């Protein structure tokens, strides 16, 4: 006789449904039963959040809302409602704004800084998908931790570019640079690299090069310096600047990473 699934295995199973967009008649109810059977509260709440996003992405917002409102409370309920709003907005379905407003109303309650940042990120994402730009930027700028704030603004910036919102895009990029300047030196290379990637994707290569140059200047402080320098090296190659990429590769102190980076530079 085989052992029953552990709580962690049940969580992974529901995550597989979500990540692979698996669907079959009755699978949504089965997923709900799996999550309800998780004994440990923290894992169960986290799994409910995965489940809500899965249900909303599959178009079952009725069951997703029922789960959010009857199985979750406080921060978890707010995050679940924000996830429904985001999924509906991404699918261009009606009703997204109502869920986002419900989630936003929880921001007046006292949450820990990390929980508040996660909720602000999710609601801001939803408003960005809706094209409610001012609200998206406003909420993103309320994230206290500058690295998380910059990351959220980077996502908004790409959506603004796709929508042709040049003036708001410039404002978002300015806010990202300001957030990068506030970031701890150990995290600044990561933030500036992300900014460079966004700038490259939207066609502002000269600005991306400046962001990466500044990122490299803080690399010695970074917790994962070899990994980040390798990423910058690869990004420079992707925009056709192999000489700069080689210079960055030579700065990598990890032998294996440096060798891998130099091999990328050498490729035709």
For each residue, the residues with C-beta under 8 A, 3 or more apart:
1:
2:
3:
4:
5: 9 10 13
6: 9 10
7: 10 11 38 39 40 43 44
8: 11 12 43
9: 5 6 12 13
10: 5 6 7 13 14 34 35 37 38 47
11: 7 8 14 15 38 43 46 47 50
12: 8 9 15 16
13: 5 9 10 16 17 34
14: 10 11 17 18 31 34 35 47 50 51 54
15: 11 12 18 19 50
16: 12 13 19 20 22
17: 13 14 20 22 27 31 54
18: 14 15 21 50 51 53 54 57
19: 15 16
20: 16 17
21: 18 57 58
22: 16 17 27
23: 27 28 58
24: 27
25:
26: 29 30
27: 17 22 23 24 30 31
28: 23 31 32 54 55 58 60 63
29: 26 32 33 63
30: 26 27 33 34
31: 14 17 27 28 34 35 51 54 55
32: 28 29 35 36 51 63 67
33: 29 30 36 37
34: 10 13 14 30 31 37 38 47
35: 10 14 31 32 38 44 47 48 50 51
36: 32 33 44 71
37: 10 33 34
38: 7 10 11 34 35 43 44 47
39: 7 44
40: 7 43 44
41: 44 45
42: 45 46
43: 7 8 11 38 40 46 47
44: 7 35 36 38 39 40 41 47 48
45: 41 42 48 49 72 76
46: 11 42 43 49 50
47: 10 11 14 34 35 38 43 44 50 51
48: 35 44 45 51 52 67 68 71 72 76 80
49: 45 46 52 53 72 76 79 80 83
50: 11 14 15 18 35 46 47 53 54
51: 14 18 31 32 35 47 48 54 55 64 67
52: 48 49 55 56 64 67 68 80 83 84
53: 18 49 50 56 57 64 83 87
54: 14 17 18 28 31 50 51 57 58
55: 28 31 51 52 58 60 61 63 64 67
56: 52 53 59 60 61 64 83 84 86 87 88
57: 18 21 53 54 87 91
58: 21 23 28 54 55
59: 56 91 93
60: 28 55 56 63 64
61: 55 56 64 65 84 87 88 93 95
62: 65 66
63: 28 29 32 55 60 66 67
64: 51 52 53 55 56 60 61 67 68 80 83 84 87
65: 61 62 68 69 81 84 99
66: 62 63 69 70
67: 32 48 51 52 55 63 64 70 71 72 80
68: 48 52 64 65 71 72 77 80 81 84
69: 65 66 72 77
70: 66 67
71: 36 48 67 68
72: 45 48 49 67 68 69 76 77 80
73: 76 77
74: 77 78 106 109 111
75: 78 79 106 111 115 119
76: 45 48 49 72 73 79 80
77: 68 69 72 73 74 80 81 106
78: 74 75 81 82 102 103 106 107 119
79: 49 75 76 82 83 103 118 119 122
80: 48 49 52 64 67 68 72 76 77 83 84
81: 65 68 77 78 84 85 99 100 102 103
82: 78 79 85 86 99 100 103 119 122 123 126
83: 49 52 53 56 64 79 80 86 87 122
84: 52 56 61 64 65 68 80 81 87 88 96 99
85: 81 82 88 89 96 97 98 99 100 102 103 123 126
86: 56 82 83 89 90 96 100 122 125 126 129
87: 53 56 57 61 64 83 84 90 91
88: 56 61 84 85 91 93 94 95 96 99
89: 85 86 92 93 96 97 100 126 127 129 130
90: 86 87 129
91: 57 59 87 88
92: 89
93: 59 61 88 89 96
94: 88
95: 61 88 98 99
96: 84 85 86 88 89 93 99 100 126 129 130
97: 85 89 100 101 130 132
98: 85 95 101 102
99: 65 81 82 84 85 88 95 96 102 103 126
100: 81 82 85 86 89 96 97 103 104 123 126 127 130
101: 97 98 104 105
102: 78 81 85 98 99 105 106
103: 78 79 81 82 85 99 100 106 119 122 123 126
104: 100 101 107 123 139
105: 101 102 108
106: 74 75 77 78 102 103 109 111 119
107: 78 104 116 119 120 123 142
108: 105
109: 74 106
110:
111: 74 75 106 115 116 119
112: 115 116
113: 116 117 144 145
114: 117 118
115: 75 111 112 118 119
116: 107 111 112 113 119 120 143 144
117: 113 114 120 121 143 144 145 148
118: 79 114 115 121 122
119: 75 78 79 82 103 106 107 111 115 116 122 123
120: 107 116 117 123 124 139 140 142 143 152
121: 117 118 124 125 140 143 148 151 152
122: 79 82 83 86 103 118 119 125 126
123: 82 85 100 103 104 107 119 120 126 127 139
124: 120 121 127 128 135 136 137 139 140 152 156
125: 86 121 122 128 129 136 152 155
126: 82 85 86 89 96 99 100 103 122 123 129 130
127: 89 100 123 124 130 132 133 135 136 139
128: 124 125 131 132 133 136 155 156 159
129: 86 89 90 96 125 126 159
130: 89 96 97 100 126 127
131: 128 163
132: 97 127 128 135 136
133: 127 128 136 137 156 160 163 165 168
134: 137 138 168
135: 124 127 132 138 139
136: 124 125 127 128 132 133 139 140 156
137: 124 133 134 140 141 153 156 168 171 172 175
138: 134 135 141 142
139: 104 120 123 124 127 135 136 142 143
140: 120 121 124 136 137 143 149 152 153 156 175
141: 137 138 149 153 175
142: 107 120 138 139
143: 116 117 120 121 139 140 148 149 152
144: 113 116 117 149
145: 113 117 148 149
146: 149 150 179 180 182 183 191
147: 150 151 179 183 184 187 190 191
148: 117 121 143 145 151 152
149: 140 141 143 144 145 146 152 153 175 179
150: 146 147 153 154 176 179 180 183 191 194 195
151: 121 147 148 154 155 191 194
152: 120 121 124 125 140 143 148 149 155 156
153: 137 140 141 149 150 156 157 172 175 176 179
154: 150 151 157 158 176 194 195 198
155: 125 128 151 152 158 159
156: 124 128 133 136 137 140 152 153 159 160 172
157: 153 154 160 161 169 172 173 176 198 202
158: 154 155 161 162 198 201 202
159: 128 129 155 156 162 163
160: 133 156 157 163 165 168 169 172
161: 157 158 164 165 169 201 202
162: 158 159
163: 131 133 159 160
164: 161
165: 133 160 161 168 169
166: 169 170
167: 170 171
168: 133 134 137 160 165 171 172
169: 157 160 161 165 166 172 173 202
170: 166 167 173 174
171: 137 167 168 174 175
172: 137 153 156 157 160 168 169 175 176
173: 157 169 170 176 177 195 198 199
174: 170 171 177 178
175: 137 140 141 149 153 171 172 178 179
176: 150 153 154 157 172 173 179 180 191 195 198
177: 173 174 180 181 195
178: 174 175 181 182
179: 146 147 149 150 153 175 176 182 183 191
180: 146 150 176 177 183 188 191 192 195
181: 177 178
182: 146 178 179
183: 146 147 150 179 180 187 188 191
184: 147 187 188
185: 188 218 221
186: 221 222 223
187: 147 183 184 190 191 222 223
188: 180 183 184 185 191 192 215 218 221 222
189: 192 193 215 216 218 219 221 222 225 228 232
190: 147 187 193 194 215 222 224 228
191: 146 147 150 151 176 179 180 183 187 188 194 195
192: 180 188 189 195 196 211 212 214 215 218
193: 189 190 196 197 211 212 215 228 231 232 235
194: 150 151 154 190 191 197 198
195: 150 154 173 176 177 180 191 192 198 199 208 211
196: 192 193 199 200 208 209 211 212 215 232 235
197: 193 194 200 201 208 235
198: 154 157 158 173 176 194 195 201 202
199: 173 195 196 202 204 205 207 208 211
200: 196 197 203 204 205 208 235 238 239
201: 158 161 197 198
202: 157 158 161 169 198 199
203: 200
204: 199 200 207 208
205: 199 200 208 209 239
206: 209 210
207: 199 204 210 211
208: 195 196 197 199 200 204 205 211 212 235 239
209: 196 205 206 212 213 236 239 241 244
210: 206 207 213 214
211: 192 193 195 196 199 207 208 214 215
212: 192 193 196 208 209 215 216 232 235 236 244 248
213: 209 210 216 217
214: 192 210 211 217 218
215: 188 189 190 192 193 196 211 212 218 219 228 232
216: 189 212 213 219 229 232 248 251
217: 213 214
218: 185 188 189 192 214 215 221 222
219: 189 215 216 222 225 228 229 251
220: 225
221: 185 186 188 189 218
222: 186 187 188 189 190 218 219 225 228
223: 186 187
224: 190 227 228
225: 189 219 220 222 228 229 252 253
226: 229 230 252 253 254 257 258
227: 224 230 231 257
228: 189 190 193 215 219 222 224 225 231 232
229: 216 219 225 226 232 233 248 249 251 252 257 261
230: 226 227 233 234 249 252 257 260 261
231: 193 227 228 234 235
232: 189 193 196 212 215 216 228 229 235 236 248
233: 229 230 236 237 245 248 249 252 261 264 265
234: 230 231 237 238 245 261 264
235: 193 196 197 200 208 212 231 232 238 239
236: 209 212 232 233 239 241 242 244 245 248
237: 233 234 240 241 242 245 264 265
238: 200 234 235
239: 200 205 208 209 235 236
240: 237
241: 209 236 237 244 245
242: 236 237 245 246 265
243: 246 247
244: 209 212 236 241 247 248
245: 233 234 236 237 241 242 248 249 261 264 265
246: 242 243 249 250 262 265
247: 243 244 250 251
248: 212 216 229 232 233 236 244 245 251 252 261
249: 229 230 233 245 246 252 258 261 262 264 265
250: 246 247 258 262
251: 216 219 229 247 248
252: 225 226 229 230 233 248 249 257 258 261
253: 225 226 258
254: 226 257 258
255: 258 259
256: 259 260
257: 226 227 229 230 252 254 260 261
258: 226 249 250 252 253 254 255 261 262
259: 255 256 262 263
260: 230 256 257 263 264
261: 229 230 233 234 245 248 249 252 257 258 264 265
262: 246 249 250 258 259 265 266
263: 259 260 266 267
264: 233 234 237 245 249 260 261 267
265: 233 237 242 245 246 249 261 262
266: 262 263
267: 263 264
268:
